[in-house]
Amino acid sequence: MHVAYNKLFKLLIDKGVSIAEVRKATAMSSSTFTRLRRNEPVTLVVLLKIAEYLDCDISEMCEFIKDAPAEQKTGGAQ
C-alpha cells in the first residue's frame, strides 16, 4: 500500500494557494514538500498542519492506494 498526495496539489490549485505560502505559514522545510511531491510518507503532524492551514480534512489531501498483487510464479516440474 502506498500514499498519494495528488489531492493535496489539486486542492492547492483550487484554493489558489502556492506551496511557498503553505511552507511559510506552517514553517515546514522544502524537503517535506519534496517528499509530498514524490508521494513518500510524511508524519501525521505534517498533514495536520497543512489541513489546519487549508481548513480541510486529511482525506481531502491524500489517499492510500493498494499495490497490485505480485504475480505468482509457477515453479518447476512436479
Phi and psi restraints in degrees (range 20) as a CNS / XPLOR table:
assign (resid 1 and name C) (resid 2 and name N)
       (resid 2 and name CA) (resid 2 and name C) 1.0 -137.0 20.0 2
assign (resid 2 and name N) (resid 2 and name CA)
       (resid 2 and name C) (resid 3 and name N) 1.0 165.6 20.0 2
assign (resid 2 and name C) (resid 3 and name N)
       (resid 3 and name CA) (resid 3 and name C) 1.0 -105.7 20.0 2
assign (resid 3 and name N) (resid 3 and name CA)
       (resid 3 and name C) (resid 4 and name N) 1.0 146.1 20.0 2
assign (resid 3 and name C) (resid 4 and name N)
       (resid 4 and name CA) (resid 4 and name C) 1.0 -129.3 20.0 2
assign (resid 4 and name N) (resid 4 and name CA)
       (resid 4 and name C) (resid 5 and name N) 1.0 133.8 20.0 2
assign (resid 4 and name C) (resid 5 and name N)
       (resid 5 and name CA) (resid 5 and name C) 1.0 -107.7 20.0 2
assign (resid 5 and name N) (resid 5 and name CA)
       (resid 5 and name C) (resid 6 and name N) 1.0 21.5 20.0 2
assign (resid 5 and name C) (resid 6 and name N)
       (resid 6 and name CA) (resid 6 and name C) 1.0 -56.1 20.0 2
assign (resid 6 and name N) (resid 6 and name CA)
       (resid 6 and name C) (resid 7 and name N) 1.0 -37.1 20.0 2
assign (resid 6 and name C) (resid 7 and name N)
       (resid 7 and name CA) (resid 7 and name C) 1.0 -62.4 20.0 2
assign (resid 7 and name N) (resid 7 and name CA)
       (resid 7 and name C) (resid 8 and name N) 1.0 -36.5 20.0 2
assign (resid 7 and name C) (resid 8 and name N)
       (resid 8 and name CA) (resid 8 and name C) 1.0 -62.3 20.0 2
assign (resid 8 and name N) (resid 8 and name CA)
       (resid 8 and name C) (resid 9 and name N) 1.0 -48.0 20.0 2
assign (resid 8 and name C) (resid 9 and name N)
       (resid 9 and name CA) (resid 9 and name C) 1.0 -69.0 20.0 2
assign (resid 9 and name N) (resid 9 and name CA)
       (resid 9 and name C) (resid 10 and name N) 1.0 -32.2 20.0 2
assign (resid 9 and name C) (resid 10 and name N)
       (resid 10 and name CA) (resid 10 and name C) 1.0 -67.8 20.0 2
assign (resid 10 and name N) (resid 10 and name CA)
       (resid 10 and name C) (resid 11 and name N) 1.0 -40.8 20.0 2
assign (resid 10 and name C) (resid 11 and name N)
       (resid 11 and name CA) (resid 11 and name C) 1.0 -61.7 20.0 2
assign (resid 11 and name N) (resid 11 and name CA)
       (resid 11 and name C) (resid 12 and name N) 1.0 -41.5 20.0 2
assign (resid 11 and name C) (resid 12 and name N)
       (resid 12 and name CA) (resid 12 and name C) 1.0 -60.0 20.0 2
assign (resid 12 and name N) (resid 12 and name CA)
       (resid 12 and name C) (resid 13 and name N) 1.0 -43.7 20.0 2
assign (resid 12 and name C) (resid 13 and name N)
       (resid 13 and name CA) (resid 13 and name C) 1.0 -63.0 20.0 2
assign (resid 13 and name N) (resid 13 and name CA)
       (resid 13 and name C) (resid 14 and name N) 1.0 -46.8 20.0 2
assign (resid 13 and name C) (resid 14 and name N)
       (resid 14 and name CA) (resid 14 and name C) 1.0 -60.8 20.0 2
assign (resid 14 and name N) (resid 14 and name CA)
       (resid 14 and name C) (resid 15 and name N) 1.0 -36.0 20.0 2
assign (resid 14 and name C) (resid 15 and name N)
       (resid 15 and name CA) (resid 15 and name C) 1.0 -89.1 20.0 2
assign (resid 15 and name N) (resid 15 and name CA)
       (resid 15 and name C) (resid 16 and name N) 1.0 -5.7 20.0 2
assign (resid 15 and name C) (resid 16 and name N)
       (resid 16 and name CA) (resid 16 and name C) 1.0 67.9 20.0 2
assign (resid 16 and name N) (resid 16 and name CA)
       (resid 16 and name C) (resid 17 and name N) 1.0 34.5 20.0 2
assign (resid 16 and name C) (resid 17 and name N)
       (resid 17 and name CA) (resid 17 and name C) 1.0 -112.3 20.0 2
assign (resid 17 and name N) (resid 17 and name CA)
       (resid 17 and name C) (resid 18 and name N) 1.0 135.1 20.0 2
assign (resid 17 and name C) (resid 18 and name N)
       (resid 18 and name CA) (resid 18 and name C) 1.0 -90.4 20.0 2
assign (resid 18 and name N) (resid 18 and name CA)
       (resid 18 and name C) (resid 19 and name N) 1.0 159.3 20.0 2
assign (resid 18 and name C) (resid 19 and name N)
       (resid 19 and name CA) (resid 19 and name C) 1.0 -60.7 20.0 2
assign (resid 19 and name N) (resid 19 and name CA)
       (resid 19 and name C) (resid 20 and name N) 1.0 -38.7 20.0 2
assign (resid 19 and name C) (resid 20 and name N)
       (resid 20 and name CA) (resid 20 and name C) 1.0 -60.6 20.0 2
assign (resid 20 and name N) (resid 20 and name CA)
       (resid 20 and name C) (resid 21 and name N) 1.0 -39.7 20.0 2
assign (resid 20 and name C) (resid 21 and name N)
       (resid 21 and name CA) (resid 21 and name C) 1.0 -62.9 20.0 2
assign (resid 21 and name N) (resid 21 and name CA)
       (resid 21 and name C) (resid 22 and name N) 1.0 -44.8 20.0 2
assign (resid 21 and name C) (resid 22 and name N)
       (resid 22 and name CA) (resid 22 and name C) 1.0 -64.9 20.0 2
assign (resid 22 and name N) (resid 22 and name CA)
       (resid 22 and name C) (resid 23 and name N) 1.0 -44.5 20.0 2
assign (resid 22 and name C) (resid 23 and name N)
       (resid 23 and name CA) (resid 23 and name C) 1.0 -58.1 20.0 2
assign (resid 23 and name N) (resid 23 and name CA)
       (resid 23 and name C) (resid 24 and name N) 1.0 -46.3 20.0 2
assign (resid 23 and name C) (resid 24 and name N)
       (resid 24 and name CA) (resid 24 and name C) 1.0 -65.8 20.0 2
assign (resid 24 and name N) (resid 24 and name CA)
       (resid 24 and name C) (resid 25 and name N) 1.0 -44.9 20.0 2
assign (resid 24 and name C) (resid 25 and name N)
       (resid 25 and name CA) (resid 25 and name C) 1.0 -68.4 20.0 2
assign (resid 25 and name N) (resid 25 and name CA)
       (resid 25 and name C) (resid 26 and name N) 1.0 -30.6 20.0 2
assign (resid 25 and name C) (resid 26 and name N)
       (resid 26 and name CA) (resid 26 and name C) 1.0 -103.4 20.0 2
assign (resid 26 and name N) (resid 26 and name CA)
       (resid 26 and name C) (resid 27 and name N) 1.0 -3.0 20.0 2
assign (resid 26 and name C) (resid 27 and name N)
       (resid 27 and name CA) (resid 27 and name C) 1.0 57.1 20.0 2
assign (resid 27 and name N) (resid 27 and name CA)
       (resid 27 and name C) (resid 28 and name N) 1.0 43.4 20.0 2
assign (resid 27 and name C) (resid 28 and name N)
       (resid 28 and name CA) (resid 28 and name C) 1.0 -101.2 20.0 2
assign (resid 28 and name N) (resid 28 and name CA)
       (resid 28 and name C) (resid 29 and name N) 1.0 154.3 20.0 2
assign (resid 28 and name C) (resid 29 and name N)
       (resid 29 and name CA) (resid 29 and name C) 1.0 -80.6 20.0 2
assign (resid 29 and name N) (resid 29 and name CA)
       (resid 29 and name C) (resid 30 and name N) 1.0 161.5 20.0 2
assign (resid 29 and name C) (resid 30 and name N)
       (resid 30 and name CA) (resid 30 and name C) 1.0 -65.9 20.0 2
assign (resid 30 and name N) (resid 30 and name CA)
       (resid 30 and name C) (resid 31 and name N) 1.0 -29.4 20.0 2
assign (resid 30 and name C) (resid 31 and name N)
       (resid 31 and name CA) (resid 31 and name C) 1.0 -65.4 20.0 2
assign (resid 31 and name N) (resid 31 and name CA)
       (resid 31 and name C) (resid 32 and name N) 1.0 -30.6 20.0 2
assign (resid 31 and name C) (resid 32 and name N)
       (resid 32 and name CA) (resid 32 and name C) 1.0 -64.2 20.0 2
assign (resid 32 and name N) (resid 32 and name CA)
       (resid 32 and name C) (resid 33 and name N) 1.0 -43.3 20.0 2
assign (resid 32 and name C) (resid 33 and name N)
       (resid 33 and name CA) (resid 33 and name C) 1.0 -73.6 20.0 2
assign (resid 33 and name N) (resid 33 and name CA)
       (resid 33 and name C) (resid 34 and name N) 1.0 -26.3 20.0 2
assign (resid 33 and name C) (resid 34 and name N)
       (resid 34 and name CA) (resid 34 and name C) 1.0 -63.9 20.0 2
assign (resid 34 and name N) (resid 34 and name CA)
       (resid 34 and name C) (resid 35 and name N) 1.0 -42.7 20.0 2
assign (resid 34 and name C) (resid 35 and name N)
       (resid 35 and name CA) (resid 35 and name C) 1.0 -61.5 20.0 2
assign (resid 35 and name N) (resid 35 and name CA)
       (resid 35 and name C) (resid 36 and name N) 1.0 -41.1 20.0 2
assign (resid 35 and name C) (resid 36 and name N)
       (resid 36 and name CA) (resid 36 and name C) 1.0 -63.9 20.0 2
assign (resid 36 and name N) (resid 36 and name CA)
       (resid 36 and name C) (resid 37 and name N) 1.0 -43.9 20.0 2
assign (resid 36 and name C) (resid 37 and name N)
       (resid 37 and name CA) (resid 37 and name C) 1.0 -63.4 20.0 2
assign (resid 37 and name N) (resid 37 and name CA)
       (resid 37 and name C) (resid 38 and name N) 1.0 -30.5 20.0 2
assign (resid 37 and name C) (resid 38 and name N)
       (resid 38 and name CA) (resid 38 and name C) 1.0 -88.5 20.0 2
assign (resid 38 and name N) (resid 38 and name CA)
       (resid 38 and name C) (resid 39 and name N) 1.0 4.8 20.0 2
assign (resid 38 and name C) (resid 39 and name N)
       (resid 39 and name CA) (resid 39 and name C) 1.0 56.7 20.0 2
assign (resid 39 and name N) (resid 39 and name CA)
       (resid 39 and name C) (resid 40 and name N) 1.0 40.7 20.0 2
assign (resid 39 and name C) (resid 40 and name N)
       (resid 40 and name CA) (resid 40 and name C) 1.0 -97.6 20.0 2
assign (resid 40 and name N) (resid 40 and name CA)
       (resid 40 and name C) (resid 41 and name N) 1.0 154.5 20.0 2
assign (resid 40 and name C) (resid 41 and name N)
       (resid 41 and name CA) (resid 41 and name C) 1.0 -63.5 20.0 2
assign (resid 41 and name N) (resid 41 and name CA)
       (resid 41 and name C) (resid 42 and name N) 1.0 143.1 20.0 2
assign (resid 41 and name C) (resid 42 and name N)
       (resid 42 and name CA) (resid 42 and name C) 1.0 -129.5 20.0 2
assign (resid 42 and name N) (resid 42 and name CA)
       (resid 42 and name C) (resid 43 and name N) 1.0 167.6 20.0 2
assign (resid 42 and name C) (resid 43 and name N)
       (resid 43 and name CA) (resid 43 and name C) 1.0 -73.7 20.0 2
assign (resid 43 and name N) (resid 43 and name CA)
       (resid 43 and name C) (resid 44 and name N) 1.0 160.1 20.0 2
assign (resid 43 and name C) (resid 44 and name N)
       (resid 44 and name CA) (resid 44 and name C) 1.0 -64.2 20.0 2
assign (resid 44 and name N) (resid 44 and name CA)
       (resid 44 and name C) (resid 45 and name N) 1.0 -33.2 20.0 2
assign (resid 44 and name C) (resid 45 and name N)
       (resid 45 and name CA) (resid 45 and name C) 1.0 -59.2 20.0 2
assign (resid 45 and name N) (resid 45 and name CA)
       (resid 45 and name C) (resid 46 and name N) 1.0 -42.7 20.0 2
assign (resid 45 and name C) (resid 46 and name N)
       (resid 46 and name CA) (resid 46 and name C) 1.0 -59.8 20.0 2
assign (resid 46 and name N) (resid 46 and name CA)
       (resid 46 and name C) (resid 47 and name N) 1.0 -49.1 20.0 2
assign (resid 46 and name C) (resid 47 and name N)
       (resid 47 and name CA) (resid 47 and name C) 1.0 -63.6 20.0 2
assign (resid 47 and name N) (resid 47 and name CA)
       (resid 47 and name C) (resid 48 and name N) 1.0 -38.4 20.0 2
assign (resid 47 and name C) (resid 48 and name N)
       (resid 48 and name CA) (resid 48 and name C) 1.0 -66.2 20.0 2
assign (resid 48 and name N) (resid 48 and name CA)
       (resid 48 and name C) (resid 49 and name N) 1.0 -39.9 20.0 2
assign (resid 48 and name C) (resid 49 and name N)
       (resid 49 and name CA) (resid 49 and name C) 1.0 -63.0 20.0 2
assign (resid 49 and name N) (resid 49 and name CA)
       (resid 49 and name C) (resid 50 and name N) 1.0 -44.0 20.0 2
assign (resid 49 and name C) (resid 50 and name N)
       (resid 50 and name CA) (resid 50 and name C) 1.0 -66.4 20.0 2
assign (resid 50 and name N) (resid 50 and name CA)
       (resid 50 and name C) (resid 51 and name N) 1.0 -43.2 20.0 2
assign (resid 50 and name C) (resid 51 and name N)
       (resid 51 and name CA) (resid 51 and name C) 1.0 -61.2 20.0 2
assign (resid 51 and name N) (resid 51 and name CA)
       (resid 51 and name C) (resid 52 and name N) 1.0 -40.4 20.0 2
assign (resid 51 and name C) (resid 52 and name N)
       (resid 52 and name CA) (resid 52 and name C) 1.0 -65.2 20.0 2
assign (resid 52 and name N) (resid 52 and name CA)
       (resid 52 and name C) (resid 53 and name N) 1.0 -43.4 20.0 2
assign (resid 52 and name C) (resid 53 and name N)
       (resid 53 and name CA) (resid 53 and name C) 1.0 -63.6 20.0 2
assign (resid 53 and name N) (resid 53 and name CA)
       (resid 53 and name C) (resid 54 and name N) 1.0 -42.4 20.0 2
assign (resid 53 and name C) (resid 54 and name N)
       (resid 54 and name CA) (resid 54 and name C) 1.0 -84.5 20.0 2
assign (resid 54 and name N) (resid 54 and name CA)
       (resid 54 and name C) (resid 55 and name N) 1.0 -4.8 20.0 2
assign (resid 54 and name C) (resid 55 and name N)
       (resid 55 and name CA) (resid 55 and name C) 1.0 53.6 20.0 2
assign (resid 55 and name N) (resid 55 and name CA)
       (resid 55 and name C) (resid 56 and name N) 1.0 57.1 20.0 2
assign (resid 55 and name C) (resid 56 and name N)
       (resid 56 and name CA) (resid 56 and name C) 1.0 -142.7 20.0 2
assign (resid 56 and name N) (resid 56 and name CA)
       (resid 56 and name C) (resid 57 and name N) 1.0 178.3 20.0 2
assign (resid 56 and name C) (resid 57 and name N)
       (resid 57 and name CA) (resid 57 and name C) 1.0 -96.7 20.0 2
assign (resid 57 and name N) (resid 57 and name CA)
       (resid 57 and name C) (resid 58 and name N) 1.0 151.7 20.0 2
assign (resid 57 and name C) (resid 58 and name N)
       (resid 58 and name CA) (resid 58 and name C) 1.0 -57.0 20.0 2
assign (resid 58 and name N) (resid 58 and name CA)
       (resid 58 and name C) (resid 59 and name N) 1.0 -34.9 20.0 2
assign (resid 58 and name C) (resid 59 and name N)
       (resid 59 and name CA) (resid 59 and name C) 1.0 -65.2 20.0 2
assign (resid 59 and name N) (resid 59 and name CA)
       (resid 59 and name C) (resid 60 and name N) 1.0 -16.5 20.0 2
assign (resid 59 and name C) (resid 60 and name N)
       (resid 60 and name CA) (resid 60 and name C) 1.0 -83.9 20.0 2
assign (resid 60 and name N) (resid 60 and name CA)
       (resid 60 and name C) (resid 61 and name N) 1.0 -6.7 20.0 2
assign (resid 60 and name C) (resid 61 and name N)
       (resid 61 and name CA) (resid 61 and name C) 1.0 -111.9 20.0 2
assign (resid 61 and name N) (resid 61 and name CA)
       (resid 61 and name C) (resid 62 and name N) 1.0 -25.7 20.0 2
assign (resid 61 and name C) (resid 62 and name N)
       (resid 62 and name CA) (resid 62 and name C) 1.0 -147.1 20.0 2
assign (resid 62 and name N) (resid 62 and name CA)
       (resid 62 and name C) (resid 63 and name N) 1.0 166.5 20.0 2
assign (resid 62 and name C) (resid 63 and name N)
       (resid 63 and name CA) (resid 63 and name C) 1.0 -147.4 20.0 2
assign (resid 63 and name N) (resid 63 and name CA)
       (resid 63 and name C) (resid 64 and name N) 1.0 151.0 20.0 2
assign (resid 63 and name C) (resid 64 and name N)
       (resid 64 and name CA) (resid 64 and name C) 1.0 -102.2 20.0 2
assign (resid 64 and name N) (resid 64 and name CA)
       (resid 64 and name C) (resid 65 and name N) 1.0 130.2 20.0 2
assign (resid 64 and name C) (resid 65 and name N)
       (resid 65 and name CA) (resid 65 and name C) 1.0 -119.0 20.0 2
assign (resid 65 and name N) (resid 65 and name CA)
       (resid 65 and name C) (resid 66 and name N) 1.0 127.8 20.0 2
assign (resid 65 and name C) (resid 66 and name N)
       (resid 66 and name CA) (resid 66 and name C) 1.0 -69.9 20.0 2
assign (resid 66 and name N) (resid 66 and name CA)
       (resid 66 and name C) (resid 67 and name N) 1.0 138.0 20.0 2
assign (resid 66 and name C) (resid 67 and name N)
       (resid 67 and name CA) (resid 67 and name C) 1.0 -74.0 20.0 2
assign (resid 67 and name N) (resid 67 and name CA)
       (resid 67 and name C) (resid 68 and name N) 1.0 149.3 20.0 2
assign (resid 67 and name C) (resid 68 and name N)
       (resid 68 and name CA) (resid 68 and name C) 1.0 -65.2 20.0 2
assign (resid 68 and name N) (resid 68 and name CA)
       (resid 68 and name C) (resid 69 and name N) 1.0 140.7 20.0 2
assign (resid 68 and name C) (resid 69 and name N)
       (resid 69 and name CA) (resid 69 and name C) 1.0 -63.5 20.0 2
assign (resid 69 and name N) (resid 69 and name CA)
       (resid 69 and name C) (resid 70 and name N) 1.0 140.3 20.0 2
assign (resid 69 and name C) (resid 70 and name N)
       (resid 70 and name CA) (resid 70 and name C) 1.0 -66.5 20.0 2
assign (resid 70 and name N) (resid 70 and name CA)
       (resid 70 and name C) (resid 71 and name N) 1.0 141.0 20.0 2
assign (resid 70 and name C) (resid 71 and name N)
       (resid 71 and name CA) (resid 71 and name C) 1.0 -67.9 20.0 2
assign (resid 71 and name N) (resid 71 and name CA)
       (resid 71 and name C) (resid 72 and name N) 1.0 134.6 20.0 2
assign (resid 71 and name C) (resid 72 and name N)
       (resid 72 and name CA) (resid 72 and name C) 1.0 -82.3 20.0 2
assign (resid 72 and name N) (resid 72 and name CA)
       (resid 72 and name C) (resid 73 and name N) 1.0 131.4 20.0 2
assign (resid 72 and name C) (resid 73 and name N)
       (resid 73 and name CA) (resid 73 and name C) 1.0 -86.7 20.0 2
assign (resid 73 and name N) (resid 73 and name CA)
       (resid 73 and name C) (resid 74 and name N) 1.0 138.3 20.0 2
assign (resid 73 and name C) (resid 74 and name N)
       (resid 74 and name CA) (resid 74 and name C) 1.0 -90.1 20.0 2
assign (resid 74 and name N) (resid 74 and name CA)
       (resid 74 and name C) (resid 75 and name N) 1.0 130.2 20.0 2
assign (resid 74 and name C) (resid 75 and name N)
       (resid 75 and name CA) (resid 75 and name C) 1.0 -82.7 20.0 2
assign (resid 75 and name N) (resid 75 and name CA)
       (resid 75 and name C) (resid 76 and name N) 1.0 -175.8 20.0 2
assign (resid 75 and name C) (resid 76 and name N)
       (resid 76 and name CA) (resid 76 and name C) 1.0 -61.2 20.0 2
assign (resid 76 and name N) (resid 76 and name CA)
       (resid 76 and name C) (resid 77 and name N) 1.0 -161.2 20.0 2
assign (resid 76 and name C) (resid 77 and name N)
       (resid 77 and name CA) (resid 77 and name C) 1.0 -68.8 20.0 2
assign (resid 77 and name N) (resid 77 and name CA)
       (resid 77 and name C) (resid 78 and name N) 1.0 149.8 20.0 2
